[in-house]
Amino acid sequence: MSAAGFFARSPTFKSLISRIVFMHIVAVAVVAIFLPLVLFWLLNSEVDQLHREAMRAQAEALAERIVRQPDGTLAFHLPDSLRGLYSDAYGRYQYDIRDGEGRLLFSSHRRDAAASAPRLSDTISGGAVTRTVDGQTVRVAVAEDLAHRDVIIDDIISNFFRRVGWITIPILLILLAADIVIFRRAIAPLWKASEEASNIGPARTDIRLPTEQIPREIMPLVTAVNQALDRLEDGFRVQRQFTADAAHQLRTPLAILRTRIETLGDGAARQALHADVDGMSRIVAQLLEIAELDTLVLDPGETADLRDVCAEVVGAIAPFAIAQRKDIALRGSDTPVMILGNCEMLQRAIYNLAENAVKFTAQNTSVDVVVSDDGVVRVRDCGPGVAEGERELIFQRFWRRDRQRSDGAGLGLSIVRAVADDHAATVAVENLPTGGAEFTLRFRLADKVFSAPA
């Protein structure tokens, strides 16, 4: 599997930063291992080269002191200043001078010829030069015992890791920490763009991803997303406009139809047609409400008195409840409850909840609208309740449990959900232990938002 495939399939590396940091950690680890080894090899090679050159220089200096005597033999004169360096007592340097056939002519040891040649091993290193002295070839070999107490180069190399080489690890770790900070600052514009993207929704199709400080490599993606959002906004606008236009166009035929029904003589037929027209008129009104909600942009500083809103709703729906031999009451807080929201939209949502509760509660029972000081509205009825599997379905547009019913189109609760979404509120439904259902709307209190520290 390739590295790209591994990162794509691994849940740990879904983050761009985690991928970059992980790959950089691997690179740092490899460098931390191989860099000291390379430095050690380079240092050791350089020391060996310098040592060989020094030994060759010594061999050349010794070769210059070989001269031919009048009797034809070779003589080697080592000055007193150098005798101590090549003495057995000091034991650091050795030399052998041989003729072209390998016979030992001069040596710093007093041993047999076979054993007196400098031996190159782990602790003996040296160099040799070949020279011609008056037509005779001689080979001068010089060696140094690296284990001698006066040789510190070998100690430097052997202690490189312990004393110097370890410094590469913290340096690389500091570099890694700096890279992480750099990466985070580099992708900060992407985080800002993602925060803006999280606010995009059906009610806020006007938001676009910011292009300031976006990296050049990411700019084509951001531009393409913004262009796609432009197309989506155009599509939403056309759809909303169609809904609003269709609802407006239906109002006039319905009004004409209602007028013509008044001319009918049969009272029962006229009453049935009036009921049908009223139902259609309500659907049209709800469609207009949905179109308005889709285009609603709330003022962040707009506030409303939740108790006053509920009081107006209860007063408006009371005649409808009494006509069905039911009751509705306002309970809870007696003081204003200020929340963030649009008063008209809140009335529509709570009215739909209360109207729905009045429809399903039993006759001679009461619907309670309870307002709490924490910005919560609860609408309780004494009806059949809501099955657990339907508690999300009832908020969908045009959903109805009984498709044969003609007293609604399934839009009321979807309007409640839309208003809640626009106000960053929540709506939920539960069955009461004593029977019936309880719908709960939770809004944000205005005083808590404005008193929060900046």
Buried (B, 14 or more C-beta within 10 A) or exposed (E): EEEEEEBEEEEEBEEEBEBBBBEBBEEBEEBBEEBBEEBBEEBBEEBEEEBBEBBBEBBBEBBEBBEEEEEEEBEBEBEEEBEEBBEEEBBBBBBBBBBEEEEBBBBBBEEEBEEBBBEEEEEBBBBBBEBEBEEBEBBBBBBBBBEBEEBEBBEEBEEBBEEBBEEBBEEBEEEBEEBBEEBEEBBEBBEBBEEEBEEBEBBEBEBBBBEEEBEEEBEEEBEEBBEEBEEEBEEBEEEBEEBBEEBEEBBEEBEEBBEEBEEEEEEEEBEEBBEEBEBBBBBBEBBBBBBBBBEBEBEEEBBBBBBBBBBBBBEEBBEBBEEEEBBBEBBBBEEEBBBBBBBEBBBBBBBBBBBBBBBBBBEEBBBBBBBBBEBBBBBBBBBEBBEEEEBEBBBEBEBBEEEEEEEBBBBBBBBBBBBBBBBEBEBEBBBEEEBBBBBBBBBEBBEEEEEEEE
